[in-house]
Amino acid sequence: MQHQTLIPPFHLPRKQLRIALAVIFMLLIGLRLYVCFFSGLPNWHRDTGDYFSQADALLAGGYVNYFPNGLPAIIALLKWITPHHTDQTLLWLHVCMAAGTGWFIYRICTVVFRNDWIALLALLLLAIFPTQVNLTRWLTSEVSSTFFLTAAYYYYLKKNHYASGVLFAFATLIRTEFIFIVGLLLFFELIRKKRLNWRLMITLFIPLFLTGMYCKSKTGKFAIAGHSKVNILFSVTASGENIDWDYVDKHPEIKTEKEALQLYFKRMRNEPGPFFKDRWLNFWEMWGYPSSAKGTRGNTERTIIFLGNILMLAGGLFTCWKNRKRFEVIILAFPFVVITGLHIMMMALQRYVFPAEPFMIALVAYMLLYMLYGLRAKKVIRNV
C-alpha cells in the first residue's frame, strides 16, 4: 500500500529535470574544485601522512596494521598511476566522489520519497552545504567512505544486495565503524522479515575476510584495522575538542586493547560526573556549536556549522517522526545514530559526522517540502 503523506509523488518532465540536474551538479563540482585547488586552504591533515605511509608499505609488498587500509589502498593505486602528482590526483578523485555522493543521494530520495522536488532540493542542499564543500579538500577518509556508504545505501534500497554488500565492505575498509551501520540494517531487517539477508552478509564478509587474511599473512594478526587500543586510550579523557594526543605515551604499561578498555571503564566508575560531562561535550563538538579547532576555525565558521547542525537535527527528528512506520526512511538516520553514538562514547571531531550529513540533508529536504506543501494547502483552504 502506498504510504499517505502530505507530499504526493511528483515527477518533473524529463527535459526540465535534466536541466535542473546539470545546473546543480555544475554548482556542486565548481564549489569543490574551488576549495580544493584555488582557495589556498591546506589539504594535508595530521592523519594524511600516516595514510600515505601505509600506501607506501602496500606498494612495497608490506602491510601496516594501524589505520584501515581502504584509503591507503586507493592512494597506493594513485601513486602507481601518477607517482609525481598523487596529491592532486586524490583531490580530483575527491571531487568526482563528492559528485557521486550527490548522485546517490538524489537517487535515494527518488526511491524513498518518489518526489523530484525533494530529490533536487536534497542535491542542491548537499551541493552548497558548507562542511560538505570544505572537507572535500582534506586528504582524509571522509569523502571516499561517504561515497561508498551512499552507493551501498542506494543499491540496498534497490534490493541489489550483492552490490550493496560489496560497497558496504569497501566503506568499512575505509571507516571500520560503518560495520555497525550494516549491523543495524541487518538487525532491523531480521525483525521485519524474520529472515537474514544472506546475500548482503556474504558479499560484505568476503572482502573483509580477505583483507583480514592478508593482514594475518603480513603481521600475524587477523584484523582490518589496528588502532583500536590507541583510540580507546585517547577516549579515556577526551572531552569535546580537548583530546590528549600524548595520552598513549603517558601509559606505556597499556599493551592491549583489553587493558585500554579496563582503563576506560575504570575512569567511568571512579569519575562518573566528569566522564558523562565529557560525553555531552563530545556530542556538542559534533552536533552543537563546535570548537575553534585550536584557533583554525573562526566564530563565523562555527556559527555556520552550528546552524547547519540545528537544521539537520530538526530535519532528522521531523522526517523520521512523520515517516516512523516507513523502514526505508528510518534507515536513513542509521549513519547518524551509529557515528554519533560511537564518538560520544569515544572521542569526537567535527569532521567525523561528514558521512552522516548527506543522509540528514535528505531528511531536511523532506521537512522543507513538507512545510511548503502545508503552507500551500492552508492558502488554498483560506481561498475556498
Buried (B, 14 or more C-beta within 10 A) or exposed (E): EEEEBEBEEEEBEEEEBEEBBEEBBEBBBEBBBBBBBEEEEEBBBEBBEBBBBBBBBBBEEEBBBBBBBBBBBBBBBBBEEBEEEBBBBBBBBBBBBBBBBBBBBBBBBBBBBBBBBBBBBBBBBBBEBBBBBBBBBBBBBBBBBBBBBBBBBBBBBEEBBEBBBBBBBBBBBBBBBBBBBBEBBBEBBEEEEEEEBEBBBEBBEEBBEEBBEBBBEBBEEBBBBBBBBBBBBBBBBBBBBEBBEEBBEEEEEBEEBEBBBEBBEEBBEEEEEEBEEBBEBBBBBBBBBBBEBEEEBEEEBBEBBBEBBEBBBBBBEBBBEBBEEBEBBBBBBBBBBBBBEBBBBBBBBBBBBBBBBBBBBBBBBBBBBBEBBEEEEEEEEEEE
